[in-house]
Amino acid sequence: MNIKIIKANYADSKQSDDIISLLNSYAQDPMCGAEALSQFVIENLINELAKLPHAFSILCYVDNVAVGLINCFEAFSTFSCKPLINIHDVIVLHDYRGNKLSQKMLMEVERIAKSKGCCKLTLEVLSKNGAAKMSYEKYGFSHYELDPKMGVAQFWQKLI
């Protein structure tokens, strides 16, 4: 198995197509809502990501087939006064899971984060996604809490 992990080039049409294909596969998974990406997202996502200097994507190829993707965004920690990387999507196609591909992609994200002087990596995971949680814990992620008496942080949203 020949594994290649790269930082995606949004101007490369093959890599752009691979990002959309992997993200669309991920969107159709029951853990992600089980709905394909809208035509608007398919047509516009790459151009919009390319406009964001704080966005980057990591692609994983196995034998020249795109099988994994991590989309990331640089943000800022006010408590540390340093940048951080928020990992927004972690995707490994079903047939390729169990090969430590997410770990290899996370290593590349961490390498990039360190090169930017980041203080931490953040991500969100569904409470019932046991496989993803185990993978993240294996890599060193844990619940976010400032004081155990106050509980762990929760990720909330308000659609607008």
N, C-alpha and C positions, 0 to 999 in steps of 0.2 A: 504494500500500500504506500504510494507516494503522496505525502501530505505537504501542502504548500499553504502558508498563512501569509496574507499580504494586507497592507493598508490599501483600501480601494481608491481608485482614481475615478472620480465621477465623470470625467471627460472621456473615459474609455467605454465605448458602447457595449462591449461584451460584459465588462464588470457591472455596468449600470443595469443591463438586462438581468444579470445574475442576482443583483440586489433585489430587484422587483420580484423576480421569480421566487426567491427564498422568502421574502417578506410576505408574499401572497400565500405561499404554502403555510407559513406560520399563522397568518390571519385566519386561515380555514381550520386550524386546530381547535378543538373544543375549549382548550385552556385560554384561547385568545378571542373567543366570540364566535367561531365557526362560520365566519362570513368572509368571502373573497374581498380583496381591496376594491374600492370603487374605481371606476374609469378615470375619475379626476385624479386620484392618488397615483394610479399607474402612469398617467400622462405627465404628471407634474412633480412627483417626489424628488427625482434626481436633480432637476434644475433648482428646486428649492433647497435641497441639502447643499448643493454646490455654492449657493449664495451665502451660506452660514460658515464663517471662518472658524467657529467653535464646534463644528460637526465633523465627525469622521466615522468611517465604517471599516470593519475588518472582515475579510472574506477568507474562507477555508475551502481549499480545493483538495479533493482526493482523486488521484489519477486523472487530473484535469477536469473533474466534474465539481461544480459549485455545490457544496453540501452544508456550509455553515456561514453564519453572518452575525456580527455584533455591530449595532449602531450606537454611537456614543456622542455625548455633548459635554463640552467643557462648561463648568459653572464655577461658582466661587463660594468658599467657606468663610463667612464673616468671623466665626470663632477662631479660625486658624489664620485668617488673613492670607490665604493661599488658594490657588485654583484647585478644583476637583474634577473628576470625570464621572458623569452619570451614564451608566450603561443602560440604554433604553430598551434594546431588543437583543435577546440571545437566542439564536436559532441553530439547531442541528437537525437535518432531515432525519426522519424516524429510522430509516434503514442504516444510518451511520452512527446512531447513538451507542454509547457504551465503549467508544474508542478514544475517550479523553480528548476529543476535538474541542469541546468548549474550554477545557483547561488550557489547551495550546493557544486558543484565541484570546483567552483572558490574560495569558502571559504577555501577549503582544500589546493588549490594551494597557497593562500595567507598565510595560517598557515605555510606551508613549507617554503615559501619565508621569512617570518619573522624569522623563526628558523635559517635561513642561513644568517641573517643580510642584506637582500636585501633592496634596496632603492625604487624599483618600480616593477610593472608588466607591460609588454608590450604585444601587440597583433596587428594583422592586421585584417581588416574587409572590405569586398567589399562595395563600396559606395551605392549600391542598395539593400543591404541585410538589409532591415529595421528591421526585427524581431531580428536579431543578434545585430544590433546597439542599439536597445531599451534595450535588455538584458544587454549589456555591460554598457550602460549609467546608468541603474538601479543599477548596481553593483558599479558604481563610476568611470568608465573609461571615458575619454574624448579625443578629438583631441589633438595631441601633437603640441605645438607651443612655441617658445621661446619669440617671439615678434609678437603680432597680425599684425603689419604692414608688417611683412615678410611672413605671411601666415602659414597655417598648413603644417606639414610634410607629405610627400607622401612616400609610400612604392614602390620602383622600383626594377626591377630585370634585369639581363642579363644572359641568359642561356648559359652554356658552356659545 
